């Protein structure tokens, strides 16, 4: 066959042809193949990577496994059905055939040819057939009409549950022949000969035998009346439908009881039922549900025309005139004028010479409202400021809203069938993703943050909440992710932390500056004013010795010496309050011990002090902060806790130094704990300690009150002291 003719055949063939050089990993694809994939030879290299890319992700492993078995000689031919994803994203079902046609000198396959056929329509038909068969199977099972299949000898091969209920026999009893002794009656009660049985006639005459009413007399004498139709199956038996008409026979005999039964059913039916005379449009009967739905009494209903019940009276009359049986939406009116939506199912019958329209009317206000809510939800998702993603159980994207595209730069078409890993930046730790999958696969809701990468390469932060979507039976069908861009928020938080750090540095510097100023003032009081006053006392003593014999003058001198002595004591006390010399002269623990003694002697608070057994060196900033904190806490205990005794304990643990203060009082009020009262407050102390890489813990103490533990590192890098 000539090359031109071969090309012509390939160009019009419905099958796609391929010829693959396995050694060079390059393939020739026919025009039909290119048409199915949407790729052309001018812009695409047809190699194994290309073949892999167009096979649906869920089918790749199976396709390549079968092809590998063929290449290894396990299969004579590579034949498989799989899904192909075309360039435009369209998915087709393909039947692919391939066969090795050449081997190299070592016996290895070197050339393989094959065809592909678009079998999407066949797959669709097969699915429709399968669905139809399943529907028939379900119908056979749930149909209230008894259905059976018999062979040429009238042996029942299969019957549905309805027939079992009608006949009162199951397949096990059937197999044992329990029905063989039954006798049959004609509709008039006379015996029915074997030749008149519908299935016998259908098989013998090879035609349909319809609606034969007959009675079945079982061994116990009970009679079951049925209406039987039989249709022959050529050469194999017949299909029989059996309707239990026992009740109908009874109702025929007891017409009065049947009327009462009808009235009972009519009255309790939850849907509104109206009987309307077609020619006049007048309501001739209604049930209780109709009275409740429209607000009319029975007498009022009997005077109404049906058009009065409809807000669309013209459409209602036209529908009745046209014998319309189903109306999915019509707006009706109640007696009070309220308009509401209804669904109408109708039938038409002749009764006592009149054409009657029987209408079952259902108020669908709740359904309409639910539909509106669903529409609102759909609109909300589409217009949501949050990015919304729905994936399958493997994580493949099935839905994204417009905000996702705005946030990531990927269009909806680009995102579908992709995995969210297209957004991975490589920065978010792998254990975050592990925790995510463990959580949602076990039915939990995962919340966290990712640092992802947009389509253009830009990094961004997102906060994500991911939750399973469950079917009615509780199994997980999909995953829902709600994502928010928090890049600006993260940046603002970073700037806030930096600002807080600067404020803490400034606070520390202010603390040290304040302490330097206190130290200078204390030194001035001690070295200048205190010494001057002390010298004045001495000089007054000398003056008194010179005034011997002058009683009045000596008395004045003594008074001046006492006054100056009090001033000296006050100066010393003020010096200690401003900046205790002991803190600089003999260390932190000695200064705290002196402070405890002061509270014992001056304020009546029994304070026990337990110091460390080894010397501890801390930066000045830590010493000052710890001393001032203990002093502030003691003052708070004295003012607010109502304590009688307290205990201060110093200890070292590893590279940490801690001081605990506990009391036997009632604890501190919230204003003090939260730092709202004067002084540091617990919150202020905690903030300053954190700046020194320290901490503060509050807990119940062994004395019955509050225990506060202040901890700092024994060595602070870049000594903050002076």
C-alpha positions in Angstrom: 0.0 0.0 0.0 1.5 3.4 -0.9 2.5 5.9 1.7 0.0 8.5 0.4 -2.8 6.0 0.6 -1.7 5.0 4.2 -1.7 8.6 5.3 -5.1 9.1 3.7 -6.5 6.1 5.6 -4.9 7.2 8.9 -6.3 10.7 8.4 -9.9 9.5 8.2 -9.8 6.5 10.5 -11.9 6.6 13.6 -9.1 4.9 15.5 -5.9 6.6 16.6 -2.7 4.9 15.5 0.7 5.1 17.2 4.1 3.8 16.4 6.7 3.9 19.2 10.4 3.6 18.8 11.2 2.2 22.3 15.0 2.7 22.0 14.7 6.4 21.0 11.6 6.9 23.1 9.9 8.8 20.3 6.5 8.0 18.8 4.5 8.8 15.7 0.9 9.6 16.3 -1.8 9.6 13.6 -4.0 12.6 13.0 -6.9 11.0 14.8 -4.7 10.3 17.9 -3.6 14.0 17.8 -7.2 15.1 17.5 -8.2 13.0 20.5 -5.4 14.5 22.7 -5.6 18.0 21.4 -1.8 18.1 20.8 0.0 18.5 17.5 3.3 17.1 16.3 4.6 20.6 15.6 4.5 21.7 19.2 4.8 18.4 21.2 7.4 15.7 21.6 5.6 12.4 21.7 7.6 10.4 24.2 6.9 8.3 27.3 6.6 11.4 29.4 3.9 12.7 27.0 2.0 9.4 27.2 2.2 9.5 31.0 0.9 13.1 31.1 -2.3 12.4 29.2 -3.3 9.3 31.2 -5.6 10.1 34.1 -3.7 10.0 37.4 -6.0 7.3 38.8 -5.3 5.0 35.8 -1.5 5.5 35.2 -0.3 2.7 37.5 -2.6 0.1 35.9 -1.8 1.2 32.3 1.9 1.1 32.7 1.7 -2.2 34.7 -0.1 -3.9 31.8 2.2 -2.5 29.2 5.2 -3.6 31.3 3.7 -7.2 31.5 3.5 -7.1 27.6 7.1 -5.9 27.3 8.2 -8.7 29.6 6.3 -11.3 27.6 3.7 -12.0 30.2 0.9 -10.8 27.9 0.6 -11.4 24.2 -0.9 -8.0 23.7 -1.3 -4.8 25.7 -5.1 -4.2 26.0 -6.6 -1.9 28.5 -9.4 0.7 29.0 -8.4 3.9 30.7 -9.2 7.6 30.9 -7.3 10.1 28.8 -7.1 13.8 29.8 -6.9 15.9 26.6 -5.2 19.2 26.4 -8.4 21.1 27.0 -9.0 19.1 30.2 -11.7 16.9 28.7 -11.6 13.3 30.0 -12.4 10.5 27.5 -12.5 6.8 28.0 -10.0 5.1 25.7 -9.6 1.5 24.6 -5.9 1.1 23.9 -4.2 -1.8 22.1 -0.5 -2.2 21.7 1.9 -4.9 20.5 5.6 -5.4 20.1 6.5 -5.7 16.4 10.3 -5.6 16.5 13.1 -6.7 18.7 16.8 -5.7 18.6 19.7 -8.1 18.2 19.7 -8.8 21.9 16.0 -9.8 21.8 14.8 -6.7 23.6 11.7 -5.0 22.3 12.6 -2.0 20.1 9.3 -1.1 18.4 5.7 -1.2 19.5 2.6 -0.2 17.6 -1.0 0.1 18.6 -4.3 1.9 18.3 -6.6 3.9 20.6 -10.4 4.1 20.2 -12.7 6.7 21.9 -15.1 4.4 23.8 -16.6 7.2 25.9 -20.0 6.7 24.4 -19.9 2.9 24.9 -18.8 3.5 28.5 -21.7 5.8 28.9 -24.1 3.3 27.4 -22.6 0.5 29.5 -23.1 2.6 32.6 -26.7 3.4 31.5 -27.3 -0.3 30.9 -25.8 -1.2 34.3 -27.9 1.5 35.9 -30.9 0.3 34.1 -30.3 -3.3 35.1 -29.8 -2.2 38.7 -33.0 -0.1 38.6 -34.8 -3.2 37.2 -33.3 -5.3 40.0 -34.4 -2.8 42.6 -37.8 -2.5 40.9 -38.2 -6.2 40.9 -37.3 -6.2 44.6 -39.5 -3.3 45.8 -42.4 -3.5 43.3 -45.6 -4.2 45.2 -46.8 -6.4 42.4 -45.8 -10.0 42.6 -43.4 -11.0 39.8 -42.3 -14.5 39.0 -40.4 -16.4 36.2 -41.4 -20.0 35.4 -39.9 -22.5 33.0 -41.8 -24.5 30.4 -43.0 -26.9 33.1 -44.3 -24.0 35.2 -41.7 -24.5 37.8 -41.0 -21.2 39.5 -37.4 -20.2 38.9 -37.5 -16.8 40.7 -40.0 -14.6 42.4 -39.8 -11.2 44.2 -40.6 -10.4 47.8 -44.0 -9.1 46.9 -45.1 -12.4 45.5 -43.7 -14.2 48.6 -46.0 -12.0 50.7 -49.0 -12.5 48.4 -48.6 -16.3 48.3 -47.3 -16.7 51.8 -44.4 -18.9 50.6 -40.7 -18.3 50.3 -38.1 -19.8 47.8 -37.1 -22.6 50.3 -40.7 -23.7 50.6 -41.1 -23.4 46.9 -38.2 -25.7 46.2 -39.8 -28.3 48.5 -43.0 -28.2 46.3 -45.3 -26.9 49.0 -47.5 -25.2 46.4 -48.2 -28.3 44.3 -51.4 -29.2 46.2 -53.0 -25.8 45.7 -56.3 -25.6 43.9 -57.6 -22.7 41.7 -60.9 -20.9 41.3 -62.4 -18.8 38.5 -63.6 -15.3 39.4 -67.1 -16.6 39.8 -65.9 -19.1 42.4 -66.1 -22.2 40.2 -63.0 -24.5 39.9 -60.4 -23.4 37.3 -59.1 -26.2 35.1 -55.4 -26.6 34.6 -55.6 -25.5 31.0 -57.1 -22.1 32.0 -54.3 -21.1 34.3 -52.7 -17.9 32.7 -49.1 -19.2 32.7 -50.2 -22.5 31.0 -52.1 -20.6 28.4 -49.3 -18.1 27.7 -46.7 -20.9 27.2 -49.1 -23.0 25.2 -50.5 -20.2 23.0 -47.3 -18.1 23.0 -49.2 -14.9 23.6 -49.9 -12.5 26.4 -52.7 -13.4 28.8 -53.8 -10.4 30.7 -55.8 -9.6 33.9 -57.2 -13.0 34.8 -58.8 -12.9 38.2 -58.5 -16.2 40.0 -58.6 -17.6 43.5 -55.8 -19.7 45.1 -57.0 -22.2 47.7 -54.1 -23.3 50.0 -53.9 -26.5 52.0 -55.5 -24.8 55.1 -58.5 -23.7 53.0 -57.6 -20.0 53.0 -58.4 -18.3 49.7 -56.2 -15.6 48.2 -57.7 -13.7 45.3 -55.3 -12.4 42.7 -55.2 -10.8 39.2 -52.7 -12.6 37.0 -51.1 -11.6 33.7 -48.6 -13.8 31.9 -46.3 -13.2 29.0 -44.3 -16.0 27.2 -40.6 -16.1 27.0 -39.8 -17.7 23.7 -38.6 -21.2 24.3 -37.9 -20.7 28.0 -41.1 -20.2 30.0 -43.1 -17.1 31.0 -43.1 -14.0 33.2 -46.0 -13.7 35.5 -47.3 -10.6 37.4 -49.6 -11.2 40.3 -51.6 -8.6 42.0 -53.4 -9.4 45.3 -57.0 -8.4 44.8 -58.3 -10.1 47.9 -59.1 -6.8 49.5 -60.8 -5.6 46.3 -63.1 -8.6 46.4 -63.9 -8.0 50.0 -64.4 -4.3 49.4 -66.8 -5.1 46.5 -68.8 -7.2 48.8 -68.8 -4.6 51.5 -69.4 -1.3 49.7 -70.5 0.6 52.8 -67.3 -0.4 54.7 -65.2 0.6 51.7 -66.9 4.1 51.7 -66.1 4.6 55.3 -62.5 3.4 54.7 -62.2 5.9 51.9 -63.5 8.7 54.0 -61.0 7.8 56.8 -58.1 7.8 54.4 -59.3 11.0 52.8 -59.6 12.8 56.1 -56.2 11.9 57.5 -54.1 12.4 54.4 -51.4 15.0 55.2 -51.7 16.6 51.7 -54.7 18.7 50.9 -57.1 16.8 48.7 -59.7 18.5 46.6 -62.3 17.0 44.3 -63.1 19.5 41.5 -65.8 19.3 38.9 -63.9 19.9 35.6 -66.7 21.6 33.7 -67.7 24.1 36.4 -64.5 24.3 38.4 -66.4 24.0 41.6 -65.0 22.2 44.7 -67.3 19.2 45.5 -65.3 17.8 48.3 -62.2 18.4 50.5 -60.4 16.7 53.3 -59.4 18.0 56.7 -55.9 18.9 55.5 -57.4 21.2 52.9 -59.5 23.0 55.4 -56.5 23.6 57.6 -54.3 24.6 54.7 -56.7 27.2 53.2 -58.5 28.3 56.4 -62.1 27.6 55.1 -64.8 25.6 56.7 -66.3 22.6 54.9 -69.4 24.6 54.1 -67.4 27.5 52.7 -65.4 25.1 50.5 -68.5 23.7 49.0 -69.5 27.2 47.7 -66.0 27.9 46.2 -64.7 27.7 42.6 -61.2 26.4 42.5 -60.0 29.5 40.8 -60.6 31.4 44.1 -57.9 29.3 45.7 -55.2 30.3 43.2 -53.2 33.5 42.9 -52.8 32.4 39.2 -56.4 31.6 38.5 -56.1 31.6 34.7 -53.2 29.2 34.7 -55.1 26.9 37.2 -58.2 26.7 35.0 -56.1 26.1 31.9 -54.2 23.3 33.6 -57.5 21.6 34.7 -59.0 22.0 31.2 -55.8 20.4 29.7 -56.0 17.6 32.2 -52.5 18.4 33.5 -51.4 15.9 36.2 -48.3 17.5 37.6 -47.7 21.2 38.5 -44.4 21.7 40.2 -45.1 25.3 41.3 -48.3 27.3 41.6 -49.1 30.2 44.0 -52.3 29.8 46.0 -54.2 32.0 48.4 -55.5 31.3 51.9 -58.8 32.8 53.2 -56.8 35.5 55.0 -55.1 36.5 51.7 -51.8 34.9 52.4 -50.1 33.8 49.2 -48.0 30.6 49.4 -46.3 28.1 47.0 -47.8 24.7 46.3 -47.0 21.5 44.3 -50.0 19.8 42.7 -50.4 16.1 41.7 -53.7 15.4 39.9 -55.7 12.7 38.3 -59.0 12.8 36.3 -61.8 10.3 36.5 -65.4 9.9 35.6 -67.7 9.5 38.6 -71.5 9.2 38.4 -71.6 11.0 35.1 -69.3 13.8 36.0 -65.6 14.5 35.1 -63.8 14.9 38.4 -60.3 16.3 38.9 -58.7 14.9 42.0 -55.9 17.3 43.2 -53.4 16.5 45.9 -51.9 19.8 47.0 -48.8 20.2 49.1 -47.5 23.4 50.7 -43.8 23.7 49.6 -43.0 26.9 51.4 -40.3 25.2 53.4 -38.8 23.6 50.3 -38.8 26.9 48.5 -37.1 28.5 51.5 -34.5 25.7 51.6 -33.8 26.2 47.8 -33.4 29.9 48.4 -31.0 29.1 51.3 -29.0 26.8 49.1 -28.8 29.5 46.5 -27.7 32.0 49.1 -25.1 29.5 50.3 -23.8 29.0 46.7 -23.7 32.8 46.1 -21.9 33.2 49.5 -19.3 30.7 48.5 -18.7 32.2 45.1 -18.5 35.7 46.6 -16.7 34.8 49.8 -13.6 36.8 50.8 -12.1 33.5 51.9 -10.6 31.1 49.4 -12.6 27.9 49.4 -11.2 24.6 48.0 -12.9 21.2 47.9 -10.8 18.1 47.1 -11.4 14.4 46.8 -10.0 11.9 49.3 -6.6 11.9 47.5 -6.4 15.6 47.7 -7.1 16.4 44.1 -9.0 19.6 43.6 -12.6 19.4 42.5 -13.8 23.0 43.3 -12.3 26.4 43.9 -14.1 29.7 44.3 -13.0 33.0 42.6 -11.2 34.2 45.7 -8.8 31.2 45.4 -7.8 32.4 41.9 -7.4 35.9 43.1 -5.2 34.8 46.0 -3.0 32.2 44.2 -3.0 33.4 40.6 -4.3 30.0 39.4 -7.5 30.0 37.4 -10.2 27.5 38.2 -9.3 25.5 35.1 -5.7 25.4 36.1 -6.5 24.3 39.6 -9.0 21.5 38.9 -7.6 18.0 39.1 -4.4 19.4 40.6 -3.2 18.8 44.1 -2.9 21.7 46.5 0.8 20.9 46.7 1.2 23.2 43.6 1.2 26.0 46.2 3.9 24.4 48.4 6.9 26.7 49.0 9.1 24.1 50.6 9.3 26.4 53.7 6.4 24.9 55.8 7.7 22.0 57.8 6.7 18.5 56.6 5.3 17.6 60.0 2.6 20.2 59.5 1.3 18.3 56.5 1.6 15.0 58.3 -0.4 16.4 61.2 -3.0 17.8 58.8 -3.6 14.5 57.0 -3.6 12.5 60.3 -6.3 14.9 61.6 -8.7 15.0 58.7 -8.4 11.4 57.7 -9.5 10.5 61.3 -12.5 12.8 61.0 -11.1 15.8 62.8 -10.9 19.5 61.9 -7.4 20.9 61.3 -6.4 24.5 61.7 -3.0 26.0 61.0 -0.9 28.2 58.9 1.1 27.7 55.7 3.7 29.8 53.9 2.8 29.1 50.3 3.9 30.2 46.9 1.6 31.9 44.3 1.7 31.0 40.6 4.1 34.0 40.0 6.5 32.8 42.7 5.4 35.3 45.4 5.4 33.9 48.9 2.4 34.5 51.1 1.0 33.4 54.4 -2.4 31.8 54.7 -4.5 30.6 57.6 -6.4 27.4 56.8 -9.2 25.4 58.3 -9.6 22.0 56.7 -12.5 19.7 57.6 -14.0 16.4 56.2 -17.3 16.4 54.3 -19.4 13.4 55.2 -22.0 11.4 53.3 -25.4 10.7 55.0 -24.0 7.4 56.2 -21.1 9.2 58.0 -18.3 8.2 55.6 -15.9 10.9 54.4 -16.4 11.8 50.7 -14.3 15.0 50.4 -12.3 17.6 52.2 -13.2 21.3 52.5 -10.5 23.9 53.0 -11.2 27.5 54.0 -8.2 29.7 53.5 -7.4 33.4 54.4 -4.5 35.5 53.3 -2.8 36.6 56.5 0.5 38.0 55.0 -0.2 41.5 56.1 -1.4 40.3 59.5 1.9 38.3 60.0 3.9 41.4 59.0 1.9 43.6 61.4 2.5 41.1 64.2 6.3 41.0 63.4 6.4 44.8 63.5 4.4 44.8 66.7 6.9 42.4 68.3 9.8 44.5 67.2 8.1 47.6 68.6 7.4 45.8 71.9 11.1 44.7 72.1 12.2 48.3 71.6 9.7 49.4 74.3 11.1 46.8 76.7 14.6 47.9 76.0 13.6 51.5 76.7 11.9 50.4 79.9 15.0 48.6 81.1 17.1 51.7 80.3 14.7 53.9 82.1 14.8 51.5 85.1 18.6 51.7 85.2 18.6 55.4 84.7 16.1 55.8 87.5 18.2 53.6 89.7 21.4 55.7 88.9 19.5 58.8 89.8 18.3 57.2 93.0 21.8 56.1 93.8 23.2 59.7 93.3 20.4 61.2 95.4 21.0 58.6 98.2 24.8 59.3 98.1 24.1 63.1 98.2 21.8 62.6 101.2 24.3 60.3 102.9 27.6 62.0 102.1 26.6 65.6 102.2 23.4 66.3 104.2 23.8 63.3 106.5 27.4 64.0 107.3 26.7 67.7 107.7 23.9 66.9 110.2 26.1 64.5 112.1 28.9 67.1 112.3 26.3 69.6 113.6 25.4 67.2 116.4 29.1 67.0 117.4 29.6 70.7 117.3 26.5 71.3 119.4 28.0 68.9 122.0 31.1 71.0 122.0 29.0 74.2 122.4 27.2 72.7 125.4 30.5 72.0 127.1 31.4 75.7 126.8 28.0 76.7 128.2 28.5 75.0 131.6 26.4 76.8 134.2 23.9 78.2 131.7 20.9 76.0 132.3 18.6 77.6 129.7 21.2 77.6 126.9 22.2 74.0 127.6 18.5 72.9 127.4 18.2 74.6 124.0 21.3 72.9 122.8 20.0 69.5 123.8 16.7 70.2 122.0 18.7 71.1 118.8 20.8 68.0 119.1 17.7 65.8 119.4 16.1 67.5 116.4 19.2 67.1 114.3 19.5 63.5 115.5 15.9 62.8 114.3 16.8 64.5 110.9 19.9 62.2 110.7 17.7 59.1 111.3 15.1 60.3 108.8 17.9 61.0 106.2 19.2 57.5 106.7 15.7 55.9 106.3 15.1 58.0 103.2 18.4 57.0 101.7 17.5 53.4 102.2 14.1 53.8 100.7 15.5 55.6 97.6 18.3 53.1 96.9 19.4 50.7 99.6 23.2 50.9 100.0 23.3 47.2 101.0 22.2 46.3 97.4 25.5 47.8 96.1 27.7 47.2 99.1 26.9 43.7 100.3 24.7 42.2 97.5 21.1 41.3 96.6 20.4 38.7 99.2 21.8 40.8 102.0 19.7 43.7 100.8 16.5 41.5 100.7 17.4 40.1 104.2 17.6 43.7 105.5 14.3 44.5 103.8 12.7 41.5 105.5 14.0 42.8 108.9 12.6 46.2 108.2 9.1 44.7 107.6 9.4 42.7 110.8 10.4 45.7 113.0 8.4 48.5 111.4 5.3 46.8 109.9 4.8 43.8 112.2 4.9 41.3 109.3 7.0 38.3 110.3 9.2 37.6 107.2 11.5 34.6 107.2 14.4 34.8 104.8 16.4 31.8 103.5 19.3 32.6 101.3 21.5 30.5 98.9 24.4 28.6 100.3 26.7 29.7 97.5 27.4 33.2 96.2 25.4 34.3 93.1 26.5 36.9 90.6 23.8 38.7 88.6 23.9 41.8 86.4 22.9 45.0 88.1 19.6 45.2 86.1 18.6 41.8 87.4 19.6 42.7 91.0 17.6 46.0 90.9 14.5 44.3 89.3 14.5 41.4 91.8 14.9 43.7 94.8 12.2 46.2 93.6 9.9 43.3 92.8 10.2 41.7 96.2 9.8 45.1 97.9 6.6 45.8 95.8 5.2 42.3 96.5 5.8 42.7 100.3 4.0 46.0 100.2 1.1 44.4 98.3 1.0 41.6 100.9 0.9 44.1 103.7 -1.8 46.3 102.0 -4.1 43.7 100.4 -3.4 40.1 101.6 -4.1 40.4 105.3 -1.1 38.2 106.0 0.7 37.8 109.4 3.8 36.0 108.1 5.7 35.5 104.9 8.7 33.5 103.7 11.4 34.5 101.1 13.5 31.7 99.7 16.5 32.0 97.3 17.8 29.1 95.4 19.8 28.2 92.3 18.9 25.5 89.8 21.3 24.8 87.0 21.8 28.1 85.2 18.8 29.8 86.8 18.4 31.8 90.0 15.0 32.1 91.6 13.4 33.9 94.6 10.1 32.7 95.9 7.8 34.8 98.2 4.8 33.2 99.9 2.4 34.3 102.6 -0.5 33.0 104.7 -2.9 35.7 103.5 -6.0 35.6 101.3 -4.1 36.4 98.1 -3.9 39.6 96.0 -6.9 41.3 94.4 -7.3 41.3 90.5 -6.3 45.0 90.3 -2.9 44.2 91.8 -2.4 40.9 89.8 -3.3 42.6 86.5 -1.0 45.5 87.1 -3.8 48.1 87.4 -2.8 49.3 90.9 0.0 51.6 91.7 3.5 50.2 91.5 4.7 47.4 89.3 1.9 45.0 89.7 2.3 41.3 88.9 1.8 41.9 85.1 4.5 44.6 85.0 7.0 42.4 87.0 6.3 39.5 84.6 6.9 41.7 81.5 10.2 43.0 82.9 11.4 39.5 83.8 10.6 38.2 80.3 12.8 41.0 78.9 15.7 39.4 80.9 14.8 35.9 79.6 13.3 35.3 83.0 9.8 34.3 84.2 7.3 34.7 87.0 5.0 31.9 88.3 2.1 32.4 90.7 0.6 29.4 92.6 -0.8 28.3 95.9 1.9 28.2 98.6 2.4 25.9 101.6 1.5 28.7 104.0 -2.0 28.9 102.7 -1.8 32.0 100.6 -0.2 33.0 97.3 3.3 32.0 96.2 5.2 34.1 93.6 8.4 32.6 92.1 10.7 35.0 90.2 13.4 33.4 88.0 16.3 34.9 86.0 19.3 33.4 84.2 22.4 33.3 86.4 24.3 34.8 83.5 22.7 37.3 81.1 24.4 37.8 77.8 25.3 41.4 77.2 25.1 42.5 80.9 22.4 45.1 81.1 23.8 46.6 84.3 25.8 49.8 84.8 
